[in-house]
Amino acid sequence: MKRALFSLYYKEGCDTLAKFLVEQGYEILSTGGTYRYLKEKNIPVTEVSSITGFPEILDGRVKTLHPIIHGGILAMRDNPSHQAQLQSHHILPIDFVVVNLYPFEETIQKEGVSLQEIIEQIDIGGVALIRAAAKNYHDVCIIVDNEDIPSLIEEIQKTGSLSLETRSILAAKAFSHTAYYDSMISTYFQRMVGMKFPKEMGIPLYKVSSLRYGENPHQEAALYRSYRDTSISTLNADILWGKEMSYNNYLDADGCLDIVREFASDEPFAVIIKHTNPCGASYGRTLREAFEKARATDPVSAFGGIIGVNKTMDEETAQAIVETFFEIVIAPDYTEKALAILQSKKNLRILKLKGTTWEKQGLSYRRIEGGMLVQEWDQIGMSKEKWEVVTLKKPTSEQEKDLRFAWKIAKHVKSNAIVYVKDGQVIGVGAGQMSRVDSARIALEKASAVGLDVRGSVMASDAFFPFRDTVDTAARDGIVAIVQPGGSVRDQESIDAANEHGIAMVFTGVRHFKH
């Protein structure tokens, strides 16, 4: 008689497989709650303790950790020595292992849960069973996902057994399952003790959905969730309307949300993103005014872009938005009328932000060939920066407000970044150029192309000026104040240039490269 071992936290559907295996001549072994569940379903089942001759102990911490169980799973069927040892120790092979694990991930999401409760959801025996069965996949079938049960039953009905290919696939799923589970636990403990960059790191990734393709149609892609953080994010957002999000949609939406995060508690604010860079952003007395001023910065680039706002979307703003084609709208909430107006655009994706904190959690990961770059998120607040006026002329209070606005935007523009702002509105953006002077030139050209006057604007630069040429360019364009990190060996040349042109300049002491 063949044997199958069942030990599951999530039991739904397992009785279907157990009943089927009994009909195929299997003896079902089980433990604890799974044993009781199958008994209630009137399925013949043998308790593991009656096989091992040893009871469950330590409040269920030890149930299946026994040589009779693991010997039955790990013994190679075509190895005479293994078979002789099984016979010598009166161990019978186990051919099917059906296991899933304690709900560690769900437990850490609960409010008010104690550390002891969390620790008790760290599965030991289940992980050992899965790894043992997956290691011996040539002879043993391991099932960790109850959703696989119908297809496995169908295959056995058709062919009388499971193919080696199927068992190989199940083993791969099993090892992925335990790797994810262990990385979830290790990440939790690393955060608990403040260990940012451990010597060894597992990143928990759980597939949310397949995507139609990646950045380009010839690239396959999928969306994965890393750690179940409660921060406001695109992954935590509710998609209220529209077709599936694409790979590029998620990238742009994430960049858009990063900027909205900077202005979460400010006056009405809107930003428009195109290819991860802001092509327009503005404050407004109303949300509609903020949006219309953001769109006016670069209406050509705004077409097909992504909009983010920091206040509840209202009817007036929604009406202005649907006048132009946009891919995505992101807002903390929507009035009923605003939502109805936006839903008139069938291809518009509507995201409602959700989460408990605006602060980004965890670490930033960036894949490179052969490895991973890991860093903290760039979310240092202005209160921790050392803003210092380094010129003879000081910015006015209005200019200082624009400087702080421009500085927040520049932080999210691809380096080298130059941003012009006037009266709480982005006037021009120069992004991703090899020369900072070229970025300043492009910012001017973008503004001039739509009839926006740069004169009287402030300038933000994400990094220091290596030469005075950018200050000279700013003066020629009519810039009245500049904010930059400082830190160049030629800082004094830039300061002297600003003094010559009567421009106020502020150093922040912090750089915000975005590569």
C-alpha positions, 0 to 999 in steps of 0.5 A: 500500500502506498502512503500519503502524508497530509499536514496543512494549515490551509486545508480547503480542497485537501479532502478532495485529494485525500479521498481520491488517493484513498480510492487509488489505494493510498493510506493517508497519514496526518497530524493535528488539525489536518487529521481532525479535518479529514476525519470529519470529512469521513476520510480514512486517516491514520494519525502520525503518532500511531506510526512513530510511536511518539506523541505530538509534544511541545504544544505541537512544535514537534509532530513529524520530526521523526526518522520513521517519517523522514526516512519514508520520504527521503529513501531512494526507491532504486537504492538497495541500501536505502531499501534495506535500511527501511526494512531493517527499521520497519519504515514504510515509504511515503509517496505523496507529501501534501503540506503548507505552512503556518501563516507567518506572513498573515500574522505579522500584518495583524494589529496588536500581535505579540512577538511570541504569537509571531514566533509560534507561526514560524513553521519547522516541521512543515518546512522540513517535510517540504524540503525532504520531499522536494529533494527526493522528487524523483520518487516522491510528489510534493504539493504545497499549493492546493490550487494544483490539486485538480490538475494532479488528479486529472493527470493521475486519472489519465496516466495512472501516475504523475510524470517525472516532469510534473514532479520536477515542477512541483519540486521547484514550486516547493523550494520556491515556497520555502525560500519565500517563507524563510526570506519573509521571516529573515526580513522580519527579524532583520528589521526588528533588530535594525540589521540593514545590510546583512551578510546574507540576504533573501528578498521575499517576492510573491507573484501578484500577476503576469504582465502582457509584456515588459518595457518592450513587447518582446520581453516577458514580465510579471509583477511581484510584491516584495514585503507586505509593507503597509506604506502607501504604494501602487501595489497597495492602491485600489484600481477602481477603473481601467484595464490591466496595468502594464510594466511601464505603467507601474514604473511611471505610477511609482515615480508619480507617487514618489513626487506626490509623497513629497507634497502629501500634506501641502496645499493642492498639488498636481504632477504629470509624469512621462517616462518616470520624469515630471513634465509638469507640476504645480500648486494651486488655490484649487486642485483644478488650478494645480492640474491645469498649471501642471499641464500647461508646463508641457502639454505635448508631453503631458498627452498619455502621461500619468497624473498624481494629486495630493487631495481628493479628486473633485468634479471640476478637476476630473472634468479638466482631466478628461479633456486630454488623454491620460493613462493613469490618475492617482489620488488619495480619494475621489468624489462620486461625481469625479469618479463617474466623470473619469470612468467615461474614459474607458482606457483610463486607469484610476488608482485610489491610494491606500496605506497607513504611512507615506514613508517608504519602508524597507530598502531599495533594490536594483538589479544589475547583471550578476548581482543587486545594488541595495540602498536606503530610499532617498527620503531624507526630509528638508528638516535634516538638510542644512539650508545655507544662503551662501551669496550676498543676496538672500532669497525673498520669502516667495522665492524661498517657497519656490526654491523648496518646491523646485528642490522637491521636484528636482529630487525626482528628475533623472540626473543631471537635473535642472528644474525652473519654478515660478509662483509654485509652478514648474516652468521648465525641466531638463532631465538626464543630460550628460552636461548640467548646462545642457539640462539648463538649456533644455529646461529653457527651451521646453518653457519657451516652446509653450510660451512660459517666461523663465525670467523671475524663476528659481532654479534647482539642481540635483547636484553641485555645479562643477563650474560656474557656467550653469550659473552664468546660463541661469543669469542669462535666462533671468533666474533670480535664485538657485538651490543646489547641494554645494560640495564642489572644489569650485563652489566659490566660483559659482558663488562669485558668479551668483554675486556678480549676477545678483542671484541668491544661492542656497546650499542644502548640503545634500545631493539627490542624484536619480540614475 
